[in-house]
Amino acid sequence: MGLVQIVVCFSAFLAIAYSACPTGWKHYAGKCYKFSTGKQNWVNARSMCKFHNSDLIEIETETEQQWVRQQALKFNHTDLDDGFWIGGTDWAKEGTWIWEPSQKPISYIVWGQGQPNNRNNSENCLASMKYFDYIWSDEFCDWDRLQYICEMAETSGPIVG
């Protein structure tokens, strides 16, 4: 094995050992994202994210929204009701949407047509839905048919798992 091959192998090892995100997470713009394959209601989805030292995603810019949409399209959802829970709710005050993880008001908003509609005065959780080409809809928080997206800050040291 030549010196160049040794350097390349060592560099690859370092890149893996000091990856910015855990295995199975996607890196984008200084954050790590996990698109779940399992389905949960909103509260359980958030609990699953917290179990992995993260929280439900806060989509704060058009650029981030477009990236999330591109990732979501890779799931090839066949049901229009498929989608992902994201971190917003209007539990505290109807129509006043906040990001639950940070408790910040949602300033960037991209609603699907006719949304939010607060169907039956009970839709208080935010989802990115296939029906709306992965832009936003208010949904019943106890609906357990959605996947979810977790988000965490990238790290700078060794990652396990």
DSSP file (Angstrom, degrees, kcal/mol; ACC not computed):
  #  RESIDUE AA STRUCTURE BP1 BP2  ACC     N-H-->O    O-->H-N    N-H-->O    O-->H-N    TCO  KAPPA ALPHA  PHI   PSI    X-CA   Y-CA   Z-CA
    1    1 A M              0   0    0      0, 0.0     2,-0.0     0, 0.0     0, 0.0   0.000 360.0 360.0 360.0 127.0    0.0    0.0    0.0
    2    2 A G     >  -     0   0    0      1,-0.1     4,-2.1     4,-0.0     5,-0.2  -0.261 360.0-105.2 -79.9 168.2    1.5    3.3   -1.1
    3    3 A L  H  > S+     0   0    0      1,-0.2     4,-2.5     2,-0.2     5,-0.2   0.882 119.9  53.7 -59.8 -41.1    1.7    6.5    1.0
    4    4 A V  H  > S+     0   0    0      1,-0.2     4,-2.4     2,-0.2    -1,-0.2   0.916 108.9  48.8 -62.3 -43.2   -1.1    8.1   -1.0
    5    5 A Q  H  > S+     0   0    0      2,-0.2     4,-2.5     1,-0.2    -1,-0.2   0.888 110.8  50.7 -64.8 -38.6   -3.5    5.2   -0.4
    6    6 A I  H  X S+     0   0    0     -4,-2.1     4,-2.6     2,-0.2    -2,-0.2   0.925 111.1  48.2 -63.9 -44.6   -2.6    5.3    3.4
    7    7 A V  H  X S+     0   0    0     -4,-2.5     4,-2.5     2,-0.2    -2,-0.2   0.910 112.3  49.2 -62.6 -42.7   -3.4    9.0    3.5
    8    8 A V  H  X S+     0   0    0     -4,-2.4     4,-2.3     2,-0.2    -2,-0.2   0.929 112.8  46.9 -63.3 -45.8   -6.7    8.5    1.7
    9    9 A C  H  X S+     0   0    0     -4,-2.5     4,-2.3     2,-0.2    -2,-0.2   0.916 113.5  48.4 -62.5 -43.6   -7.8    5.7    4.0
   10   10 A F  H  X S+     0   0    0     -4,-2.6     4,-2.4     1,-0.2    -1,-0.2   0.901 110.9  50.9 -64.4 -41.2   -6.8    7.6    7.1
   11   11 A S  H  X S+     0   0    0     -4,-2.5     4,-2.3     2,-0.2    -1,-0.2   0.902 110.0  49.8 -62.8 -41.4   -8.7   10.7    5.8
   12   12 A A  H  X S+     0   0    0     -4,-2.3     4,-1.9     2,-0.2    -2,-0.2   0.907 109.8  51.5 -63.8 -41.6  -11.8    8.6    5.2
   13   13 A F  H  X S+     0   0    0     -4,-2.3     4,-2.9     1,-0.2     5,-0.2   0.926 110.6  47.9 -60.3 -45.8  -11.5    7.1    8.7
   14   14 A L  H  X S+     0   0    0     -4,-2.4     4,-2.5     1,-0.2    -1,-0.2   0.893 108.2  55.0 -63.1 -40.0  -11.3   10.6   10.2
   15   15 A A  H  < S+     0   0    0     -4,-2.3    -1,-0.2     1,-0.2    -2,-0.2   0.890 114.2  40.7 -61.4 -38.8  -14.3   11.8    8.2
   16   16 A I  H >< S+     0   0    0     -4,-1.9     3,-1.4     1,-0.2   143,-0.3   0.931 115.9  48.9 -74.0 -46.4  -16.4    9.0    9.5
   17   17 A A  H 3< S+     0   0    0     -4,-2.9   142,-0.9     1,-0.3    -2,-0.2   0.835 120.6  36.5 -64.4 -33.6  -15.1    9.2   13.1
   18   18 A Y  T 3< S+     0   0    0     -4,-2.5    -1,-0.3    -5,-0.2    -2,-0.2  -0.068  83.8 153.9-112.0  32.6  -15.6   12.9   13.3
   19   19 A S    <   -     0   0    0     -3,-1.4   136,-0.1   140,-0.1   138,-0.1  -0.261  48.6-131.0 -58.8 147.2  -18.8   13.1   11.3
   20   20 A A  S    S+     0   0    0     -5,-0.1   135,-2.1   134,-0.1    -1,-0.1   0.681  88.2  40.7 -75.5 -17.9  -21.0   16.1   12.1
   21   21 A C  S    S-     0   0    0    133,-0.2   138,-0.1     4,-0.1     3,-0.1  -0.939  90.7 -99.7-132.5 151.8  -24.1   13.9   12.4
   22   22 A P    >   -     0   0    0      0, 0.0     3,-2.1     0, 0.0   139,-0.1  -0.236  59.7 -75.9 -62.5 158.6  -25.0   10.5   13.9
   23   23 A T  T 3  S+     0   0    0      1,-0.3     3,-0.1    -4,-0.1   137,-0.0  -0.313 121.9  23.4 -55.0 133.0  -25.2    7.5   11.5
   24   24 A G  T 3  S+     0   0    0      1,-0.3     2,-0.3    -3,-0.1    -1,-0.3   0.358  99.1 111.6  89.8  -5.5  -28.4    7.6    9.6
   25   25 A W    <   -     0   0    0     -3,-2.1     2,-0.4     9,-0.1    -1,-0.3  -0.721  63.8-128.9 -99.2 152.4  -28.9   11.4   10.0
   26   26 A K  E     -A   33   0A   0      7,-3.4     7,-2.8    -2,-0.3     2,-0.4  -0.836  15.8-140.0-102.4 138.1  -28.7   13.9    7.1
   27   27 A H  E     +A   32   0A   0     -2,-0.4     2,-0.3     5,-0.2     5,-0.2  -0.811  30.8 157.2 -98.2 134.0  -26.5   16.9    7.4
   28   28 A Y  E >   -A   31   0A   0      3,-2.5     3,-1.7    -2,-0.4    -2,-0.0  -0.888  63.9 -18.7-156.9 126.5  -27.7   20.3    6.0
   29   29 A A  T 3  S-     0   0    0     -2,-0.3     3,-0.1     1,-0.3    35,-0.0   0.833 126.0 -45.4  49.9  46.2  -26.7   23.9    6.9
   30   30 A G  T 3  S+     0   0    0      1,-0.3   124,-1.8   123,-0.1     2,-0.3   0.569 121.3  92.8  81.0   8.6  -25.1   23.2   10.2
   31   31 A K  E <   -AB  28 153A   0     -3,-1.7    -3,-2.5   122,-0.2     2,-0.4  -0.881  66.0-131.1-130.5 163.7  -27.8   20.9   11.5
   32   32 A C  E     -AB  27 152A   0    120,-3.3   120,-2.2    -2,-0.3     2,-0.4  -0.938  22.4-165.4-115.8 138.7  -28.6   17.2   11.5
   33   33 A Y  E     -AB  26 151A   0     -7,-2.8    -7,-3.4    -2,-0.4     2,-0.5  -0.963  10.3-163.5-129.0 140.4  -31.9   15.8   10.4
   34   34 A K  E     - B   0 150A   0    116,-2.1   116,-2.6    -2,-0.4     2,-0.7  -0.980   6.8-158.8-124.5 118.6  -33.6   12.4   10.9
   35   35 A F  E     - B   0 149A   0     -2,-0.5   114,-0.2   114,-0.2    -2,-0.0  -0.864  24.4-136.7 -94.6 113.1  -36.5   11.5    8.7
   36   36 A S        -     0   0    0    112,-2.9   111,-0.1    -2,-0.7     9,-0.0  -0.242  17.0-160.8 -69.6 156.6  -38.4    8.7   10.5
   37   37 A T  S    S+     0   0    0    110,-0.1    -1,-0.1     2,-0.0     2,-0.1   0.618  73.7  76.5-103.9 -24.1  -39.7    5.6    8.8
   38   38 A G  S    S-     0   0    0    110,-0.1     2,-0.4     1,-0.0   110,-0.3  -0.447  79.2-126.1 -82.8 161.4  -42.1    4.8   11.6
   39   39 A K        +     0   0    0    108,-0.1     2,-0.3    -2,-0.1   108,-0.2  -0.872  34.3 158.5-112.9 143.2  -45.4    6.6   12.2
   40   40 A Q  B     -D  146   0B   0    106,-2.5   106,-0.9    -2,-0.4     2,-0.1  -0.907  42.7 -96.4-146.6 168.9  -46.5    8.3   15.5
   41   41 A N     >  -     0   0    0     -2,-0.3     4,-2.5   103,-0.2   101,-0.2  -0.413  53.2 -95.0 -80.5 175.1  -48.9   10.9   16.8
   42   42 A W  H  > S+     0   0    0     99,-2.3     4,-2.4     1,-0.2     5,-0.2   0.917 123.0  47.5 -62.3 -46.1  -47.3   14.4   17.3
   43   43 A V  H  > S+     0   0    0     98,-0.5     4,-2.1     1,-0.2    -1,-0.2   0.924 115.3  44.9 -63.2 -45.2  -46.6   13.9   21.1
   44   44 A N  H  > S+     0   0    0      2,-0.2     4,-2.4     1,-0.2    -1,-0.2   0.862 110.4  55.5 -67.7 -34.5  -45.0   10.5   20.6
   45   45 A A  H  X S+     0   0    0     -4,-2.5     4,-2.1     2,-0.2    -2,-0.2   0.932 108.8  47.4 -61.4 -44.8  -43.0   11.8   17.6
   46   46 A R  H  X S+     0   0    0     -4,-2.4     4,-2.6     1,-0.2    -2,-0.2   0.905 110.4  52.5 -63.9 -40.0  -41.6   14.6   19.7
   47   47 A S  H  X S+     0   0    0     -4,-2.1     4,-2.1     1,-0.2    -1,-0.2   0.896 107.5  52.1 -61.5 -40.3  -40.8   12.0   22.4
   48   48 A M  H  X S+     0   0    0     -4,-2.4     4,-1.0     2,-0.2    -1,-0.2   0.912 109.9  48.9 -63.3 -41.8  -38.9    9.9   19.9
   49   49 A C  H ><>S+     0   0    0     -4,-2.1     5,-1.8     1,-0.2     3,-1.0   0.942 110.4  50.4 -61.7 -46.5  -36.9   12.9   18.8
   50   50 A K  H ><5S+     0   0    0     -4,-2.6     3,-2.0     1,-0.3    -1,-0.2   0.860 102.1  61.5 -61.6 -34.9  -36.0   13.8   22.4
   51   51 A F  H 3<5S+     0   0    0     -4,-2.1    -1,-0.3     1,-0.3    -2,-0.2   0.821 106.0  48.2 -58.3 -30.5  -34.9   10.2   23.0
   52   52 A H  T <<5S-     0   0    0     -3,-1.0    -1,-0.3    -4,-1.0    -2,-0.2   0.020 124.8-103.8 -99.5  25.6  -32.3   10.8   20.3
   53   53 A N  T < 5S+     0   0    0     -3,-2.0    -3,-0.2     1,-0.2     2,-0.2   0.858  93.4  90.4  56.5  39.5  -31.2   14.1   21.9
   54   54 A S      < -     0   0    0     -5,-1.8     2,-0.3    -8,-0.1    -1,-0.2  -0.704  62.6-137.8-141.2-168.4  -33.0   16.2   19.3
   55   55 A D  E     -C  151   0A   0     96,-1.8    96,-2.9    -2,-0.2     3,-0.1  -0.944  41.5 -65.9-150.3 170.0  -36.5   17.7   18.8
   56   56 A L  E    S-C  150   0A   0     -2,-0.3    94,-0.2    94,-0.2    30,-0.1  -0.317  70.1 -90.0 -59.8 146.5  -39.1   18.0   16.0
   57   57 A I        -     0   0    0     92,-2.2    30,-3.0    28,-0.3     2,-0.6  -0.214  27.8-152.1 -63.1 143.4  -37.8   20.2   13.2
   58   58 A E        -     0   0    0     28,-0.2     2,-0.8    29,-0.1    -1,-0.1  -0.968  11.9-154.5-111.7 109.2  -38.3   24.0   13.1
   59   59 A I        +     0   0    0     -2,-0.6    49,-0.2     1,-0.2     3,-0.0  -0.771  23.7 166.6 -88.6 111.0  -38.4   25.0    9.4
   60   60 A E        +     0   0    0     -2,-0.8     2,-0.3    47,-0.1    -1,-0.2   0.533  51.2  35.4-109.5  -8.5  -37.3   28.6    9.5
   61   61 A T  S  > S-     0   0    0      1,-0.1     4,-2.4    47,-0.1     5,-0.1  -0.955  74.0-115.7-143.1 161.2  -36.5   29.6    5.9
   62   62 A E  H  > S+     0   0    0     -2,-0.3     4,-2.6     2,-0.2     5,-0.2   0.880 117.1  55.5 -60.7 -39.3  -37.6   29.0    2.3
   63   63 A T  H  > S+     0   0    0      2,-0.2     4,-2.0     1,-0.2    -1,-0.2   0.925 109.3  45.3 -62.0 -45.1  -34.3   27.3    1.6
   64   64 A E  H  > S+     0   0    0      2,-0.2     4,-2.7     1,-0.2    -1,-0.2   0.907 111.7  53.3 -65.4 -41.0  -34.7   24.9    4.5
   65   65 A Q  H  X S+     0   0    0     -4,-2.4     4,-2.6     1,-0.2    -2,-0.2   0.919 109.1  48.9 -59.0 -44.7  -38.3   24.2    3.4
   66   66 A Q  H  X S+     0   0    0     -4,-2.6     4,-2.3     2,-0.2    -1,-0.2   0.887 111.2  49.7 -64.7 -38.3  -37.1   23.4   -0.1
   67   67 A W  H  X S+     0   0    0     -4,-2.0     4,-2.2     2,-0.2    -2,-0.2   0.929 111.2  49.1 -65.0 -44.7  -34.4   21.0    1.2
   68   68 A V  H  X S+     0   0    0     -4,-2.7     4,-2.8     1,-0.2    -2,-0.2   0.920 110.5  51.4 -60.0 -44.2  -37.0   19.3    3.5
   69   69 A R  H  X S+     0   0    0     -4,-2.6     4,-2.3     1,-0.2    -1,-0.2   0.922 108.6  50.8 -58.7 -45.7  -39.3   18.9    0.5
   70   70 A Q  H  X S+     0   0    0     -4,-2.3     4,-0.7     1,-0.2    -1,-0.2   0.893 112.8  46.2 -61.1 -40.0  -36.6   17.4   -1.6
   71   71 A Q  H >< S+     0   0    0     -4,-2.2     3,-0.9     1,-0.2     4,-0.3   0.913 110.9  52.6 -67.6 -41.9  -35.8   14.9    1.1
   72   72 A A  H >< S+     0   0    0     -4,-2.8     3,-1.9     1,-0.3     5,-0.3   0.869 100.6  61.6 -62.5 -37.5  -39.5   14.1    1.7
   73   73 A L  H >< S+     0   0    0     -4,-2.3     3,-1.4     1,-0.3    -1,-0.3   0.773  91.7  67.8 -61.1 -25.6  -39.9   13.3   -2.1
   74   74 A K  T << S+     0   0    0     -3,-0.9    -1,-0.3    -4,-0.7    -2,-0.2   0.652  85.8  70.1 -69.2 -14.5  -37.4   10.5   -1.8
   75   75 A F  T <  S-     0   0    0     -3,-1.9    -1,-0.3    -4,-0.3    -2,-0.2   0.625  92.1-144.6 -78.9 -12.1  -39.8    8.6    0.4
   76   76 A N    <   -     0   0    0     -3,-1.4    -3,-0.1    -4,-0.2    -2,-0.1   0.892  20.8-163.2  49.9  47.1  -42.1    7.9   -2.6
   77   77 A H        -     0   0    0     -5,-0.3    -1,-0.1     1,-0.1    -2,-0.0  -0.348  14.4-169.0 -59.0 138.6  -45.3    8.2   -0.5
   78   78 A T        +     0   0    0      1,-0.0     2,-0.5    -2,-0.0    -1,-0.1   0.660  65.1  73.7-103.4 -21.7  -48.3    6.8   -2.3
   79   79 A D  S >  S-     0   0    0      1,-0.1     3,-2.2     4,-0.0    51,-0.2  -0.815  73.5-141.6 -97.3 129.8  -51.1    8.0    0.0
   80   80 A L  T 3  S+     0   0    0     -2,-0.5    51,-1.5     1,-0.3    52,-0.2   0.748 102.3  62.9 -61.2 -22.3  -51.9   11.7   -0.2
   81   81 A D  T 3  S+     0   0    0     49,-0.2    -1,-0.3    48,-0.1     2,-0.1   0.429  81.8 108.2 -82.7   1.6  -52.4   11.6    3.6
   82   82 A D    <   +     0   0    0     -3,-2.2    48,-2.9    64,-0.1    49,-0.5  -0.430  41.3 112.2 -74.9 154.5  -48.7   10.8    4.1
   83   83 A G  E     -E  129   0C   0     62,-0.3    64,-2.1    46,-0.3     2,-0.4  -0.981  55.8 -80.5 170.3-163.8  -46.4   13.3    5.5
   84   84 A F  E     -Ef 128 147C   0     44,-2.3    44,-3.0    -2,-0.3    64,-0.3  -0.985  28.4-122.6-133.9 136.4  -44.2   14.4    8.4
   85   85 A W  E     -Ef 127 148C   0     62,-2.7    64,-1.6    -2,-0.4   -28,-0.3  -0.573  31.0-169.1 -69.8 139.4  -44.8   16.0   11.8
   86   86 A I  E     -     0   0C   0     40,-2.3    40,-0.4    -2,-0.2   -28,-0.2  -0.778  35.4 -93.2-124.6 175.1  -42.9   19.2   12.3
   87   87 A G  E    S+     0   0C   0    -30,-3.0    13,-2.6    -2,-0.3     2,-0.3   0.278  81.2 107.0 -81.7  10.1  -42.4   21.2   15.5
   88   88 A G  E     + G   0  99C   0     11,-0.2    38,-2.5   -31,-0.1     2,-0.3  -0.623  34.7 164.5 -95.0 148.2  -45.2   23.8   15.4
   89   89 A T  E     -EG 125  98C   0      9,-2.2     9,-2.6    -2,-0.3    36,-0.2  -0.966  32.8-155.4-144.9 163.1  -48.5   24.0   17.4
   90   90 A D        +     0   0    0     34,-1.7     6,-0.3    -2,-0.3    35,-0.1  -0.140  55.5 125.5-126.2  37.3  -51.1   26.5   18.2
   91   91 A W  S    S+     0   0    0     33,-0.3     3,-0.2     1,-0.2    -1,-0.1   0.905  70.3  51.8 -59.1 -45.6  -52.2   24.8   21.5
   92   92 A A  S    S+     0   0    0      1,-0.3     2,-0.3     4,-0.2    -1,-0.2   0.902 129.8   3.9 -65.1 -42.3  -51.8   27.9   23.7
   93   93 A K  S >  S-     0   0    0      3,-0.5     3,-2.5     0, 0.0    -1,-0.3  -0.943  84.9-110.3-148.8 121.5  -53.9   30.2   21.5
   94   94 A E  T 3  S+     0   0    0     -2,-0.3    -3,-0.1     1,-0.3     3,-0.1  -0.257 104.1  12.4 -54.9 127.3  -55.8   29.2   18.4
   95   95 A G  T 3  S+     0   0    0      1,-0.1     2,-0.8    -5,-0.1    -1,-0.3   0.302  99.1 106.8  88.2  -8.6  -54.2   30.7   15.3
   96   96 A T    <   -     0   0    0     -3,-2.5    -3,-0.5    -6,-0.3     2,-0.4  -0.857  58.5-160.9-104.3  99.2  -51.0   31.7   17.1
   97   97 A W        +     0   0    0     -2,-0.8     9,-2.3     9,-0.2     2,-0.3  -0.636  14.2 173.4 -89.0 132.0  -48.4   29.2   15.8
   98   98 A I  E     -GH  89 105C   0     -9,-2.6    -9,-2.2    -2,-0.4     2,-0.8  -0.919  39.1-110.8-129.5 158.7  -45.2   28.7   17.7
   99   99 A W  E  >> -GH  88 104C   0      5,-3.2     4,-2.5    -2,-0.3     5,-0.6  -0.829  28.1-153.9 -84.1 114.6  -42.3   26.3   17.4
  100  100 A E  T  45S+     0   0    0    -13,-2.6    -1,-0.2    -2,-0.8   -12,-0.1   0.895  87.8  58.0 -59.6 -42.8  -42.7   24.1   20.5
  101  101 A P  T  45S+     0   0    0      0, 0.0    -1,-0.2     0, 0.0   -13,-0.1   0.911 125.6  18.4 -57.4 -42.4  -39.0   23.2   20.8
  102  102 A S  T  45S-     0   0    0     -3,-0.2    -2,-0.2     2,-0.1   -44,-0.0   0.577  95.2-130.8-103.3 -12.3  -37.8   26.8   21.1
  103  103 A Q  T  <5 +     0   0    0     -4,-2.5    -3,-0.2     1,-0.2     0, 0.0   0.694  60.0 142.4  65.0  20.7  -41.1   28.4   22.1
  104  104 A K  E   < -H   99   0C   0     -5,-0.6    -5,-3.2     1,-0.1    -1,-0.2  -0.671  59.1-105.2 -90.0 145.2  -40.5   31.0   19.3
  105  105 A P  E     -H   98   0C   0      0, 0.0     2,-0.7     0, 0.0    -7,-0.3  -0.392  39.5-109.1 -61.3 146.0  -43.3   32.4   17.2
  106  106 A I        +     0   0    0     -9,-2.3    -9,-0.2     1,-0.2     3,-0.1  -0.710  43.2 170.6 -80.7 116.7  -43.3   31.0   13.7
  107  107 A S        +     0   0    0     -2,-0.7     2,-0.6     1,-0.2    -1,-0.2   0.804  65.1  58.5 -98.2 -35.8  -42.2   33.8   11.4
  108  108 A Y  S    S+     0   0    0    -49,-0.2     2,-0.4     2,-0.0    -1,-0.2  -0.872  71.8 172.9 -94.2 120.4  -41.7   31.8    8.1
  109  109 A I        +     0   0    0     -2,-0.6     2,-0.3    -3,-0.1   -47,-0.0  -0.992  19.6 179.0-132.2 135.9  -45.0   30.1    7.2
  110  110 A V        -     0   0    0     -2,-0.4    26,-2.5   -45,-0.0     2,-0.2  -0.766  17.3-171.8-137.8  90.3  -45.9   28.2    4.1
  111  111 A W  B     -i  136   0C   0     -2,-0.3    26,-0.2    24,-0.2     3,-0.1  -0.533  22.4-120.4 -85.2 146.2  -49.5   26.9    4.3
  112  112 A G    >   -     0   0    0     24,-3.1     3,-2.2    -2,-0.2    -1,-0.1  -0.354  57.1 -66.0 -70.1 163.8  -51.1   24.5    1.8
  113  113 A Q  T 3  S+     0   0    0      1,-0.3    -1,-0.2    -2,-0.1     0, 0.0  -0.297 125.2  10.1 -57.1 129.5  -54.3   25.8    0.1
  114  114 A G  T 3  S+     0   0    0      1,-0.3    -1,-0.3    -3,-0.1    -2,-0.1   0.546 104.1 167.8  79.0   7.9  -57.1   26.3    2.5
  115  115 A Q    <   +     0   0    0     -3,-2.2    -1,-0.3     1,-0.1    -4,-0.1  -0.782  44.4  36.5-109.1 153.5  -54.8   25.8    5.5
  116  116 A P        +     0   0    0      0, 0.0    -1,-0.1     0, 0.0    -2,-0.1   0.600  67.4 154.8 -76.1 144.5  -54.8   26.2    8.4
  117  117 A N        -     0   0    0     21,-0.2     4,-0.2    -2,-0.1     3,-0.1   0.518  39.6-143.9-114.1  -7.4  -58.5   25.2    8.7
  118  118 A N    >   -     0   0    0      1,-0.1     3,-2.3     5,-0.1     4,-0.1   0.884  25.4-147.4  45.0  49.5  -58.7   24.0   12.3
  119  119 A R  G >  S-     0   0    0      1,-0.3     3,-1.9    19,-0.2     4,-0.3  -0.166  75.7  -0.5 -49.8 133.4  -61.1   21.2   11.3
  120  120 A N  G 3  S-     0   0    0      1,-0.3    -1,-0.3     2,-0.1    -2,-0.1   0.733 120.1 -80.7  54.6  26.2  -63.6   20.5   14.0
  121  121 A N  G <  S+     0   0    0     -3,-2.3    -1,-0.3    -4,-0.2    -2,-0.2   0.835 119.3  95.4  52.5  35.8  -61.8   23.1   16.1
  122  122 A S    <   +     0   0    0     -3,-1.9     2,-0.9    -4,-0.1    19,-0.5   0.351  40.1 106.7-138.2   5.5  -59.2   20.4   16.9
  123  123 A E  E     + J   0 140C   0     -4,-0.3    17,-0.2    17,-0.2    -5,-0.1  -0.797  29.5 143.3 -96.8 107.8  -56.3   20.7   14.6
  124  124 A N  E     +     0   0C   0     -2,-0.9   -34,-1.7    15,-0.8     2,-0.4   0.327  43.0  82.4-126.3   5.1  -53.4   22.2   16.6
  125  125 A C  E    S-EJ  89 139C   0     14,-2.0    14,-2.9   -36,-0.2     2,-0.3  -0.911  70.6-123.9-121.3 146.2  -50.2   20.4   15.3
  126  126 A L  E     + J   0 138C   0    -38,-2.5   -40,-2.3    -2,-0.4     2,-0.3  -0.672  30.2 174.6 -94.3 135.5  -48.2   21.2   12.3
  127  127 A A  E     -EJ  85 137C   0     10,-2.2    10,-2.2    -2,-0.3     2,-0.7  -0.968  32.3-134.0-137.2 152.8  -47.4   18.7    9.5
  128  128 A S  E     -EJ  84 136C   0    -44,-3.0   -44,-2.3    -2,-0.3     2,-0.3  -0.940  39.7-160.9-104.5 109.6  -45.7   18.8    6.1
  129  129 A M  E > > -EJ  83 135C   0      6,-2.1     5,-3.1    -2,-0.7     3,-0.8  -0.733  31.1-141.2-109.2 141.7  -48.1   16.8    3.9
  130  130 A K  G > 5S+     0   0    0    -48,-2.9     3,-2.7    -2,-0.3   -49,-0.2   0.889 103.2  66.0 -57.7 -40.6  -47.7   15.1    0.6
  131  131 A Y  G 3 5S+     0   0    0    -51,-1.5    -1,-0.2   -49,-0.5   -50,-0.1   0.825 107.9  39.5 -52.8 -34.4  -51.2   16.4   -0.4
  132  132 A F  G X 5S-     0   0    0     -3,-0.8     3,-0.7     3,-0.3    -1,-0.3   0.036 125.9 -98.8-103.8  24.2  -49.8   19.9   -0.4
  133  133 A D  T < 5S-     0   0    0     -3,-2.7    -3,-0.2     1,-0.2    -2,-0.1   0.886  82.4 -53.6  58.1  40.0  -46.5   18.9   -2.0
  134  134 A Y  T 3 <S+     0   0    0     -5,-3.1    -1,-0.2     1,-0.2     2,-0.2   0.737 108.0 124.8  65.0  28.1  -44.9   18.9    1.5
  135  135 A I  E <   - J   0 129C   0     -3,-0.7    -6,-2.1    -6,-0.6    -3,-0.3  -0.494  66.5 -62.1 -99.6-172.3  -45.9   22.3    2.5
  136  136 A W  E     +iJ 111 128C   0    -26,-2.5   -24,-3.1    -8,-0.2     2,-0.3  -0.322  46.2 167.0 -94.5 151.4  -47.9   22.8    5.7
  137  137 A S  E     - J   0 127C   0    -10,-2.2   -10,-2.2   -26,-0.2     2,-0.4  -0.989  34.8-120.7-145.4 144.3  -51.2   21.8    7.1
  138  138 A D  E     + J   0 126C   0     -2,-0.3     2,-0.3   -12,-0.2   -12,-0.2  -0.752  42.2 179.8 -84.1 139.5  -52.7   21.8   10.6
  139  139 A E  E     - J   0 125C   0    -14,-2.9   -14,-2.0    -2,-0.4   -15,-0.8  -0.875  38.3 -81.9-136.3 164.6  -53.6   18.3   11.7
  140  140 A F  E >   - J   0 123C   0     -2,-0.3     3,-1.8   -17,-0.2   -98,-0.2  -0.569  38.3-140.7 -67.4 124.8  -55.1   16.5   14.7
  141  141 A C  T 3  S+     0   0    0    -19,-0.5   -99,-2.3    -2,-0.4   -98,-0.5   0.770  99.0  54.9 -62.6 -27.0  -52.3   16.0   17.1
  142  142 A D  T 3  S+     0   0    0   -101,-0.2     2,-0.5  -100,-0.1    -1,-0.3   0.412  75.8 119.7 -89.6   4.3  -53.4   12.5   18.1
  143  143 A W    <   -     0   0    0     -3,-1.8     3,-0.4     1,-0.1  -101,-0.2  -0.572  46.4-166.7 -69.5 120.7  -53.4   11.3   14.4
  144  144 A D        +     0   0    0     -2,-0.5  -103,-0.2     1,-0.2    -1,-0.1  -0.055  62.4  90.5-104.2  32.9  -50.9    8.5   14.4
  145  145 A R        +     0   0    0   -105,-0.1     2,-0.4  -106,-0.1   -62,-0.3   0.266  67.2  90.5-109.8  10.7  -50.4    8.1   10.7
  146  146 A L  B     -D   40   0B   0   -106,-0.9  -106,-2.5    -3,-0.4   -62,-0.2  -0.837  62.5-139.8-113.6 146.7  -47.5   10.5   10.1
  147  147 A Q  E     -f   84   0C   0    -64,-2.1   -62,-2.7    -2,-0.4     2,-0.3  -0.174  29.3-140.2 -77.7-173.9  -43.8   10.1   10.1
  148  148 A Y  E     -f   85   0C   0    -64,-0.3  -112,-2.9  -110,-0.3     2,-0.5  -0.976   7.5-131.3-152.1 161.5  -41.7   12.8   11.7
  149  149 A I  E     -B   35   0A   0    -64,-1.6   -92,-2.2    -2,-0.3     2,-0.3  -0.975  19.0-161.0-121.9 121.3  -38.5   14.9   11.2
  150  150 A C  E     -BC  34  56A   0   -116,-2.6  -116,-2.1    -2,-0.5     2,-0.3  -0.720   7.7-164.6 -97.4 151.9  -36.1   15.3   14.1
  151  151 A E  E     +BC  33  55A   0    -96,-2.9   -96,-1.8    -2,-0.3     2,-0.3  -0.995  12.8 165.2-138.5 140.8  -33.5   18.1   14.1
  152  152 A M  E     -B   32   0A   0   -120,-2.2  -120,-3.3    -2,-0.3     2,-0.1  -0.978  41.8 -95.4-147.1 159.2  -30.3   18.7   16.2
  153  153 A A  E     -B   31   0A   0     -2,-0.3  -122,-0.2  -122,-0.2  -123,-0.1  -0.470  50.1-104.3 -69.2 146.7  -27.3   20.9   16.0
  154  154 A E        -     0   0    0   -124,-1.8     2,-0.2    -2,-0.1  -133,-0.2  -0.337  35.4-136.6 -67.7 157.4  -24.3   19.3   14.4
  155  155 A T        -     0   0    0   -135,-2.1     4,-0.1     2,-0.1    -1,-0.1  -0.657   7.3-146.2-110.9 170.2  -21.5   18.2   16.7
  156  156 A S  S    S+     0   0    0     -2,-0.2  -136,-0.1     2,-0.1     3,-0.1   0.338  73.0  59.1-119.9   6.2  -17.8   18.5   16.4
  157  157 A G  S    S-     0   0    0      1,-0.2    -2,-0.1  -138,-0.1     0, 0.0  -0.530  99.8 -46.6-122.2-169.8  -16.5   15.4   18.0
  158  158 A P        -     0   0    0      0, 0.0     2,-0.4     0, 0.0  -140,-0.2  -0.305  53.3-149.7 -61.4 142.8  -16.8   11.6   17.6
  159  159 A I        -     0   0    0   -142,-0.9     2,-0.5  -143,-0.3  -140,-0.1  -0.944   6.0-160.0-116.3 134.4  -20.3   10.4   17.1
  160  160 A V              0   0    0     -2,-0.4  -143,-0.0     1,-0.1     0, 0.0  -0.968 360.0 360.0-114.2 127.6  -21.5    7.0   18.3
  161  161 A G              0   0    0     -2,-0.5    -1,-0.1  -139,-0.1    -2,-0.0   0.461 360.0 360.0  82.4 360.0  -24.7    5.5   16.7
